[in-house]
Amino acid sequence: PVLLAFVVAYICDPVMQVVATRSGVPRWILALVLTLTLILGVVLLVTWVGPLLTEQVQTLASKVPQYISTVEKRYGVKIGTVSEHLATFAKGLKASPVETLSPLFTGTSQAVGVLGTILAGTMEILLSALLLPIFFFLFAWHFDRLRLDLGALIADGRGARVHRTLHRMDQAVSGFVRGRLLIALITMVGFTVGWSWTEVPYALLLGIVT
């Protein structure tokens, strides 16, 4: 979460600089507003996209055996009994999830190990979700000060030249990163909308993966 918060704060820093310079609003207020805006956007995105994406993933998982069977018949590829096992597992998971997953918890040691892994993963996700906005707020608030502190470490003799070089590198890297992110977002939205309009199955899942 620390690295991700730093990267997001680095990407958003030019916007905050422009707004702070033109409006005179304290930087911590802008950082707080931006943090709350990003949290709200993520919550709305998960609320809207989450159920649709889950439905498409479940549908794809249930039809994987059928797709494997089609590939076997069309291309003469023998995958063995994998498709049958997947079909049985998908039907059992849909009909009775508890009974289907119960073999994973046979034995005390296995149960403790699986449950420990699940709990550890859940705690890691919750802590990351909690710490990420906090770290982002702190980085976004003090990013200009961090830049000045790093600049003060540069030797005075070559400070101006190094500053110019670092500024050009920052413009090139930040422009490349923001451009790639914008292209990825536009591509994802374009593919998702286009495939949804033509009624392609799993349009949202394919748009995100692509």
Secondary structure, DSSP 8 states (H G I E B T S, - for coil): -HHHHHHHHHHHHHHHHHHHHHH---HHHHHHHHHHHHHHHHHHHHHHHHHHHHHHHHHHHHHHHHHHHHHHHHH----TTHHHHHHHHHHHHHH-HHHHHGGGG-SHHHHHHHHHHHHHHHHHHHHHHHHHHHHHHHHHHHHHHHHHHHHHTS-STTHHHHHHHHHHHHHHHHHHHHHHHHHHHHHHHHHHHHHHHTT-TTHHHHHHH-
